[in-house]
């Protein structure tokens, strides 16, 4: 039945972009380790050690989830959409915990929560409530 449903256009685009995004995340960690380029966290310049201790774990987890989602999208697996939603939930949880341990300023936490909430809500709508996309993923089960 899944072969009868066309792949939604944005899913086709995401199949190509998600591996690029995942690679870029791991490349950013390598560049910081090699001390190449500016070190920015939450739109603010920070020192290398701060970035490696605070941002690098988040970037590594999100990069891994993005890579796994790209594999799921490429192989037409319904669980791929769950990983994309999980990324935004993880960003929110990480921001709250990083603030609780005073690793980031209050404003940075709220910025991360706001951005991830907006992107997460948009993703929930797209993957679960947009009729053609929800039908596509339902047919994959």
C-alpha positions as MATLAB code, in Angstrom:
seq = 'XXXXXXXXXXXXXXXXXXXXXXXXXXXXXXXXXXXXXXXXXXXXXXXXXXXXXXXXXXXXXXXXXXXXXXXXXXXXXXXXXXXXXXXXXXXXXXXXXXXXXXXXXXXXXXXXXXXXXXXXXXXXXXXXXXXXXXXXXXXXX';
ca = [
       0.000    0.000    0.000;
       2.853    2.436    0.748;
       4.009    2.189   -2.857;
       0.621    3.593   -3.938;
       1.003    6.745   -1.854;
       3.317    9.401   -3.252;
       6.140   10.571   -1.013;
       5.296   14.098    0.209;
       7.535   16.771   -1.314;
       9.037   17.942    1.981;
       9.872   14.350    2.941;
      11.795   14.020   -0.339;
      13.698   17.199    0.525;
      14.348   16.036    4.099;
      15.774   12.760    2.796;
      18.593   14.794    1.246;
      18.972   17.541    3.834;
      18.981   15.528    7.068;
      22.276   13.725    6.334;
      23.806   17.090    5.430;
      22.565   18.578    8.711;
      23.910   15.612   10.681;
      27.291   15.900    8.984;
      27.399   19.635    9.667;
      26.794   19.034   13.363;
      29.672   16.595   13.650;
      31.848   18.879   11.517;
      31.155   21.738   13.945;
      32.496   19.634   16.817;
      35.618   18.753   14.821;
      36.198   22.402   13.884;
      35.974   23.497   17.524;
      38.369   20.723   18.552;
      40.804   21.903   15.848;
      40.292   25.530   16.953;
      39.094   26.602   13.502;
      36.586   29.435   13.276;
      34.532   31.284   15.868;
      32.889   29.476   18.768;
      29.271   30.533   19.145;
      26.606   29.166   21.463;
      23.063   30.504   21.446;
      24.111   33.405   19.216;
      26.843   34.507   21.640;
      30.587   34.050   21.390;
      31.943   31.751   24.086;
      35.314   30.247   24.832;
      36.226   26.865   23.370;
      36.118   24.948   26.659;
      32.650   26.259   27.511;
      31.353   25.215   24.099;
      32.897   21.754   24.383;
      31.410   21.197   27.848;
      27.978   22.736   27.277;
      27.094   22.695   23.566;
      29.089   19.762   22.169;
      27.091   17.046   23.993;
      23.832   18.548   22.707;
      25.223   18.912   19.187;
      26.436   15.292   19.236;
      23.065   13.919   20.382;
      21.096   16.038   17.921;
      23.525   15.074   15.147;
      23.030   11.400   15.962;
      19.234   11.727   16.064;
      19.310   13.648   12.772;
      21.427   10.947   11.149;
      19.108    8.198   12.421;
      16.081   10.153   11.177;
      17.726   10.474    7.758;
      18.200    6.702    7.638;
      14.562    6.201    8.621;
      13.302    8.661    6.016;
      15.476    7.115    3.307;
      14.258    3.614    4.181;
      10.642    4.764    4.490;
      10.289    3.949    8.173;
       7.445    5.472   10.182;
       9.634    5.837   13.294;
      11.733    8.542   11.594;
       9.129   11.188   12.391;
       9.244   10.270   16.084;
      13.001   10.941   16.156;
      12.500   14.384   14.666;
      10.005   15.273   17.404;
      12.332   13.756   20.018;
      15.100   16.140   18.904;
      13.051   19.185   19.816;
      11.956   17.704   23.136;
      15.585   16.901   23.924;
      16.685   20.468   23.130;
      14.063   21.823   25.551;
      15.060   19.382   28.307;
      18.750   20.091   27.745;
      18.226   23.857   27.912;
      16.318   23.567   31.178;
      18.917   21.285   32.740;
      21.833   23.397   31.494;
      20.220   26.447   33.091;
      19.529   24.532   36.298;
      23.266   23.789   36.524;
      23.988   27.439   35.655;
      25.876   26.423   32.501;
      23.943   28.891   30.342;
      22.338   32.288   31.005;
      18.594   32.592   31.502;
      18.070   34.316   28.138;
      19.838   31.535   26.266;
      17.587   28.957   27.914;
      14.434   30.833   26.923;
      15.694   31.294   23.378;
      16.354   27.537   23.051;
      12.963   26.689   24.553;
      11.153   29.128   22.268;
      12.903   28.010   19.090;
      12.553   24.297   19.859;
       8.904   24.708   20.906;
       8.040   26.492   17.680;
       9.920   24.046   15.450;
       8.581   21.094   17.444;
       4.971   22.280   17.196;
       5.355   22.856   13.463;
       6.866   19.369   13.095;
       4.052   17.762   15.097;
       1.510   19.423   12.834;
       3.364   18.384    9.680;
       4.170   14.787   10.600;
       1.001   13.890   12.512;
      -1.835   16.184   11.393;
      -1.177   17.189    7.781;
      -3.426   14.719    5.978;
      -1.177   13.564    3.132;
       1.879   13.222    5.393;
      -0.005   11.439    8.174;
      -1.499    9.086    5.567;
       1.939    8.437    4.101;
       3.411    7.487    7.480;
       0.318    5.472    8.464;
       0.756    3.409    5.305;
       4.367    2.649    6.245;
       3.406    0.836    9.462;
];
